[in-house]
Amino acid sequence: MKHHPFVIAFLIFTAFIPGCKKNDNLQTLTGTIVDTGSPALDGCGWLFQVGDTFYHPVNLSEQFQKNGITVTVIFEALNDEYHCGFVPPGTPGHPKIKIRSITPK
């Protein structure tokens, strides 16, 4: 049986579609980059503050490590918390996020 090249290409293309899924876990927030001090000295490093909530970006680029700048961030919430500083056991940590896009305001 002779296979048409377009049929074979279509089958190969459709085989990879399930691997390309859209990430519905992305969020967009505007907030402030805050330097809370060195983790070596009981600080929490660079955090992203929105209201009373502080997020720990795992990939904040050096160009945005400026205390007090306002930015809009598109990020993926990670299923983990960042614990830092000298806090009692059981204290909730800061939600970890992975930045997908960041723009200054």
MARBA-3410 file (N, C-alpha, C, O; in Angstrom, 1 decimal):
105
0.8,-1.2,0.0,0.0,0.0,0.0,0.9,1.2,0.0,1.8,1.4,0.8 ~ 0.6,2.2,-0.9,1.4,3.4,-1.0,0.8,4.5,-0.2,-0.4,4.8,-0.2 ~ 1.7,5.1,0.7,1.3,6.2,1.6,1.6,7.5,0.9,2.7,7.7,0.4 ~ 0.7,8.4,1.0,0.9,9.7,0.4,1.7,10.5,1.4,1.5,10.4,2.6 ~ 2.7,11.3,1.0,3.6,12.1,1.9,2.8,13.0,2.8,3.2,13.2,4.0
1.7,13.6,2.4,0.9,14.5,3.2,0.2,13.7,4.3,0.1,14.3,5.4 ~ -0.2,12.5,4.1,-0.9,11.7,5.1,0.2,11.4,6.2,-0.2,11.4,7.4 ~ 1.4,11.0,5.8,2.4,10.7,6.8,2.8,11.9,7.6,2.9,11.8,8.8 ~ 2.9,13.1,6.9,3.3,14.3,7.6,2.1,14.7,8.6,2.4,15.1,9.7 ~ 0.9,14.5,8.2,-0.2,14.8,9.1,-0.2,13.9,10.3,-0.5,14.4,11.4
0.0,12.6,10.1,0.1,11.7,11.2,1.2,12.0,12.2,1.0,12.0,13.4 ~ 2.4,12.4,11.7,3.5,12.8,12.5,3.1,14.1,13.3,3.4,14.2,14.5 ~ 2.5,15.1,12.6,2.2,16.3,13.3,1.2,16.1,14.4,1.3,16.7,15.5 ~ 0.1,15.3,14.1,-0.9,15.1,15.1,-0.4,14.3,16.3,-0.9,14.4,17.4 ~ 0.7,13.5,16.1,1.2,12.8,17.2,1.9,13.7,18.3,2.0,13.3,19.4
2.3,14.9,17.8,3.0,15.8,18.8,2.1,16.8,19.4,2.5,17.5,20.3 ~ 0.9,16.9,19.0,0.0,17.9,19.5,-0.3,17.7,21.0,-0.3,18.7,21.7 ~ -0.5,16.5,21.5,-0.7,16.4,23.0,0.4,16.9,23.8,0.2,17.3,25.0 ~ 1.7,16.9,23.3,2.8,17.4,24.0,2.9,18.9,24.1,3.7,19.4,24.9 ~ 2.1,19.6,23.3,2.1,21.1,23.3,0.8,21.6,24.0,-0.1,21.9,23.3
0.9,21.6,25.3,-0.3,22.0,26.0,-0.2,23.5,26.5,0.9,23.9,26.8 ~ -1.3,24.2,26.5,-1.4,25.5,26.9,-1.3,25.6,28.5,-1.9,24.7,29.1 ~ -0.5,26.5,29.0,-0.4,26.6,30.4,-1.5,27.5,31.0,-1.4,28.7,30.8 ~ -2.5,27.0,31.6,-3.6,27.7,32.2,-3.3,28.3,33.6,-4.1,29.0,34.2 ~ -2.1,28.0,34.1,-1.7,28.4,35.4,-1.0,29.8,35.4,-0.5,30.2,36.5
-1.0,30.5,34.3,-0.4,31.8,34.2,-1.3,32.9,34.9,-2.5,32.9,34.7 ~ -0.6,33.8,35.6,-1.3,34.9,36.2,-0.6,36.2,35.9,0.6,36.2,35.6 ~ -1.3,37.3,35.9,-0.7,38.6,35.6,-1.0,39.5,36.8,-2.2,39.7,37.2 ~ 0.0,40.1,37.4,-0.1,41.0,38.6,0.9,42.2,38.4,1.9,42.0,37.9 ~ 0.5,43.3,39.0,1.4,44.5,39.0,1.7,44.7,40.5,0.8,44.6,41.4
3.0,44.8,40.8,3.5,45.0,42.1,4.8,45.6,42.2,5.3,46.2,41.2 ~ 5.5,45.5,43.3,6.8,46.1,43.5,7.9,45.1,43.8,7.6,44.1,44.6 ~ 9.0,45.3,43.3,10.2,44.5,43.6,10.8,45.0,44.9,11.0,46.2,45.0 ~ 11.0,44.1,45.9,11.5,44.5,47.2,12.7,43.7,47.5,12.8,42.5,47.4 ~ 13.8,44.4,48.0,15.0,43.8,48.5,14.8,43.7,50.0,14.9,44.7,50.7
14.6,42.5,50.5,14.4,42.2,51.9,15.7,41.9,52.7,15.7,41.5,53.8 ~ 16.8,42.0,52.0,18.1,41.7,52.6,18.6,40.4,52.3,17.9,39.5,51.8 ~ 19.9,40.2,52.5,20.6,38.9,52.1,20.1,37.7,52.9,19.9,37.8,54.1 ~ 19.8,36.6,52.3,19.4,35.4,53.0,20.4,34.9,54.0,20.1,34.3,55.0 ~ 21.7,35.3,53.7,22.8,34.9,54.6,22.7,35.6,55.9,23.2,35.2,56.9
21.9,36.8,55.9,21.8,37.6,57.1,20.3,37.6,57.6,19.9,38.6,58.2 ~ 19.6,36.5,57.4,18.2,36.3,57.8,17.2,37.1,57.0,16.1,37.3,57.4 ~ 17.7,37.6,55.8,16.7,38.3,54.9,16.1,37.3,54.0,16.4,36.1,54.1 ~ 15.3,37.7,53.1,14.6,36.8,52.1,15.1,37.1,50.7,14.5,36.5,49.8 ~ 16.0,38.0,50.5,16.4,38.3,49.1,15.4,39.2,48.4,14.7,40.0,49.0
15.3,39.0,47.1,14.4,39.7,46.2,13.0,39.1,46.2,12.9,37.9,46.0 ~ 12.0,39.9,46.5,10.6,39.4,46.5,9.8,40.3,45.6,10.2,41.5,45.4 ~ 8.7,39.8,45.2,7.7,40.6,44.4,6.5,40.8,45.3,5.8,39.8,45.7 ~ 6.2,42.0,45.6,5.1,42.3,46.6,3.9,42.9,45.9,4.0,43.8,45.1 ~ 2.7,42.3,46.2,1.4,42.7,45.7,0.5,42.9,46.9,0.1,41.9,47.5
0.3,44.1,47.3,-0.5,44.3,48.5,0.3,43.8,49.7,1.4,44.1,49.9 ~ -0.4,42.9,50.5,0.2,42.3,51.6,0.9,40.9,51.3,1.4,40.3,52.2 ~ 0.9,40.5,50.1,1.4,39.2,49.7,2.8,39.4,49.1,3.0,40.3,48.2 ~ 3.7,38.6,49.5,5.1,38.6,49.0,5.3,37.2,48.2,5.0,36.2,48.8 ~ 5.8,37.3,47.0,6.1,36.1,46.2,7.6,36.0,46.0,8.3,37.1,46.0
8.1,34.8,45.9,9.5,34.6,45.7,9.7,34.2,44.3,9.4,33.0,43.9 ~ 10.2,35.1,43.4,10.5,34.7,42.0,11.8,33.9,41.9,12.8,34.4,42.4 ~ 11.7,32.7,41.4,12.9,31.8,41.3,13.8,32.3,40.2,14.9,31.8,40.1 ~ 13.3,33.2,39.3,14.2,33.5,38.2,14.1,35.1,37.9,14.0,35.5,36.7 ~ 14.2,35.9,38.9,14.2,37.3,38.7,15.5,37.7,38.1,16.6,37.6,38.7
15.5,38.3,36.9,16.7,38.7,36.2,17.4,39.9,36.9,16.7,40.7,37.6 ~ 18.7,39.9,36.8,19.5,41.0,37.5,19.0,42.4,37.1,19.1,43.3,37.9 ~ 18.6,42.6,35.9,18.2,43.9,35.5,16.9,44.4,36.2,16.7,45.6,36.2 ~ 16.2,43.5,36.8,15.0,43.9,37.6,15.2,43.9,39.1,14.3,44.0,39.9 ~ 16.4,43.6,39.5,16.8,43.6,40.9,17.1,45.0,41.4,18.2,45.3,41.7
16.0,45.8,41.5,16.1,47.2,41.9,15.0,47.4,42.9,13.8,47.3,42.6 ~ 15.4,47.8,44.1,14.4,47.9,45.2,13.4,49.1,44.9,13.8,50.2,44.5 ~ 12.1,48.7,45.0,11.1,49.7,44.9,10.5,49.9,43.5,9.6,50.8,43.3 ~ 11.0,49.2,42.5,10.5,49.5,41.1,9.1,48.7,41.0,8.9,47.7,41.5 ~ 8.2,49.4,40.2,6.9,48.8,40.0,7.0,48.0,38.7,7.5,48.6,37.7
6.5,46.8,38.6,6.5,46.0,37.4,5.2,45.2,37.3,4.5,45.0,38.2 ~ 4.9,44.8,36.0,3.9,43.9,35.8,4.5,42.6,35.4,5.4,42.5,34.6 ~ 4.0,41.5,36.1,4.7,40.2,35.9,3.6,39.2,35.4,2.5,39.1,36.0 ~ 3.9,38.5,34.4,3.2,37.3,34.0,4.0,36.1,34.6,5.2,35.9,34.2 ~ 3.3,35.3,35.4,4.1,34.2,36.1,3.3,33.0,36.2,2.0,32.9,36.1
4.0,31.9,36.5,3.4,30.6,36.8,3.6,30.4,38.3,4.7,30.4,38.8 ~ 2.5,30.1,39.0,2.6,29.8,40.4,3.2,28.4,40.5,2.6,27.4,40.0 ~ 4.2,28.2,41.3,4.8,26.9,41.5,4.2,26.3,42.8,3.7,27.0,43.7 ~ 4.3,25.0,42.9,3.6,24.3,44.0,4.7,24.2,45.1,5.0,23.0,45.6 ~ 5.2,25.3,45.6,6.2,25.3,46.6,6.3,26.6,47.3,5.7,27.6,46.8
6.9,26.7,48.5,7.0,27.9,49.3,8.5,28.1,49.6,9.3,27.2,49.7 ~ 8.8,29.4,49.7,10.2,29.8,50.0,10.2,30.3,51.5,9.5,31.2,51.9 ~ 11.0,29.6,52.3,11.1,29.9,53.7,12.5,30.6,53.9,13.5,30.1,53.5 ~ 12.4,31.7,54.7,13.6,32.5,54.9,13.5,33.2,56.2,12.5,33.3,56.8 ~ 14.7,33.7,56.6,14.7,34.5,57.8,14.6,33.7,59.0,14.5,32.5,58.9
14.5,34.3,60.1,14.4,33.7,61.4,12.9,33.7,61.8,12.4,34.7,62.4 ~ 12.2,32.6,61.5,10.7,32.6,61.8,10.4,31.3,62.6,11.2,30.3,62.5 ~ 9.4,31.3,63.4,9.0,30.1,64.1,8.6,29.0,63.2,8.1,29.2,62.1 ~ 8.9,27.7,63.6,8.5,26.6,62.8,7.0,26.6,62.5,6.2,27.0,63.4 ~ 6.6,26.2,61.4,5.2,26.2,61.0,4.7,27.5,60.3,3.6,27.6,59.9
5.6,28.5,60.3,5.2,29.8,59.7,5.1,29.6,58.2,6.1,29.0,57.6 ~ 4.0,30.0,57.5,4.0,29.8,56.1,5.1,30.6,55.3,5.5,31.7,55.8 ~ 5.5,30.0,54.3,6.6,30.7,53.5,5.9,31.6,52.4,4.7,31.7,52.3 ~ 6.8,32.1,51.6,6.3,32.9,50.4,6.1,32.0,49.2,7.0,31.2,48.9 ~ 5.0,32.2,48.5,4.7,31.3,47.3,5.8,31.6,46.3,6.2,32.7,46.0
6.3,30.5,45.8,7.4,30.6,44.7,6.7,30.7,43.4,5.6,30.1,43.1 ~ 7.2,31.6,42.5,6.7,31.8,41.2,7.8,31.8,40.1,9.0,32.0,40.4 ~ 7.5,31.4,38.9,8.4,31.4,37.8,7.9,32.5,36.8,6.9,32.4,36.2 ~ 8.7,33.5,36.7,8.4,34.6,35.8,8.5,34.2,34.3,9.5,33.7,33.9 ~ 7.4,34.5,33.6,7.4,34.3,32.1,7.7,35.6,31.4,8.2,35.6,30.3
7.2,36.7,32.0,7.4,38.0,31.4,7.3,39.1,32.4,6.5,38.9,33.4 ~ 8.2,40.1,32.3,8.2,41.2,33.3,8.4,42.5,32.6,9.3,42.6,31.7 ~ 7.6,43.5,32.9,7.8,44.8,32.3,7.7,45.9,33.3,6.8,45.8,34.2 ~ 8.6,46.9,33.2,8.5,48.0,34.2,7.3,48.9,33.9,6.8,48.9,32.8 ~ 6.8,49.5,35.0,5.6,50.4,34.8,6.1,51.8,34.9,5.2,52.7,34.8
END
